[in-house]
């Protein structure tokens, strides 16, 4: 490998890791208490328009678009969805293991997603697992074209008695 190809590889790898991190930021920068629940503002820089998302392990359809996922997460009008169930959440996307082959890449990244339920609910939700992504280099940069969610576990955690 030449210095130029090594640098290209490193830049591609960093961009791919940023794409994966932006998924979680898109979730977390649009919390229920925020005026703007439109995660698609961030996900346009994560998924291609024709991306196929398989979140069937979480009880969702096996072939969704990014818009379908946004409808589930924030409601069709971006005014509800999971924001009706949870007060706040955090999506931590771990460092991906990336394999690059020209303008295509695959990545496996761990995730830890935590969700605080609304007051009166008995438990909060923690989900840990992996994302398996296929990415392509597009004119606008690297984007996920296919994503599959694999859960390692999803647990509820009792709310502490002093939570409001």
N, C-alpha and C positions, 0 to 999 in steps of 0.2 A: 504494500500500500504506500502511496505517496503522502506527503504532508498535506497536499490539497485534498485528497480523498479522506484522510483522517479528520481534517477539520470539517469537511462536509458532513461526515458521519456524526461527529459530535454536535454540530449545529442541528442536524435533523433530529437526533436523539433528544436534545434539550427542547426543541419545538414540540415534539410528540409528548414529552412529559408535561409540558405546559398545557397542551390541549386537554390531556386527561385531568389535570388539576382544575382547569376552567370549568369542567363539568360540575365539580363540587362547589366552586365559587358561584356559579350560576344558581345553584340551589340556595346557597347560604346568603347571598346578597339580595335575595327576594324572600324575606321572612314574612310570616303572617302579619306582623305589626307594621310592615313597610307599605307604603302607598302603591308601589309597583311590584306586582307579582309575576311579571312577564319574564320568565326564565329564558324565553327564546332570544332575548337580547344578548345573552351570553352564549347560548347553545348554537347560535349561528356560526360562532367561531370554534365550535366543537364538532358538530355533526354536519355531514353533507345534507343537502335538501332531500336526497333519496336514501338516506341511511336507514337501515333496518335494525331495529332494537328488539332484543328478545329478553324480556323481564318475566318470563313465564314462571320462573321459580318463586317470584314474589306475587303470583296470582294474577299477573297481567297478561295481555296477549303475547303470543310468541313472535309476532311480526308487526311491530309498531313503527310509526314515523316519529320524528322528534316532536311534531305537533301533537300526535296522540299522547306521548309521554307528558308533554306540558299540560294537556287537557286533564290528565289524571292527577298530576302533581298540583296544579293551580286552578283547575276548573276551565271549562271552555271559554269563559269570559275573563279569565285570569283574575278571578275575584273569590276564589275558594279552594276547592280541591282538598288537598291535604292540610291546607291552612285552616280548614274547618275542624280538623282533628287535633292538630298540634299547635302549641304556643311558639315553639322554636325548635330548630334542628341544627345539626352540624354534619357535614359530609367531608370526611377526611379521605383523600385518595392517596394511596401510598405510591412510592417510587415504582415505576413500571420496569419490567424486564422487556426490552425492545429488540426485535429482529427486523432489520431493514434490508430490503431487496429492491434496489432502484427506487422507483416511485411508489412502492408498496411496502407496508410494514405490518407487523403484528405486535401486540403488546398484551402482557398479563400484568394487572395491577391489583393489589389488595385494597380493600376499602373498609372503613369503619363509619357507619352512619348512626347517629344518635338522634332521638326524637323525644321531646318533652310533651306529654299529652296535656290537654286542657284540664283545668281544675275540676275535681270531682271524679276524674278517671282513676282507676286503681293502680296503673303502672305506666312507666315510660318504656320506650322501645329502643333496643340496640340491635343493629344488623351488621354482621361482618361477613365478608366474602371476597370474591374476585370478579373483576371485569376482564373479559376476553375480547379484545378489540382487533379489528382489521382497519387499517388506515391507508389513505392514499394522499399523495402529494397533489394538490390542486393548484390552480393559479393563485388562489388566495392563501395557500399554505397547507399544512398537513391537516386532515380532517378524518374523523371516524366515519367509516362507511357501513360497518357492521359491529354491533356490540351485543355480547351475551353476558347476562348477570348469572353468577353462580353463588348461592348463599352457602356459607360455612355454618352459620347459625343465625337465628333471629330469636332474641329473648326479650321478655318483658321484665322490668325491674320495678319492684314496688316503690311507690313514691314515699319519700320520708314524711313523717307525720307533720313536720313544720312547714311543708310546702303550701303555698297558697294557690 
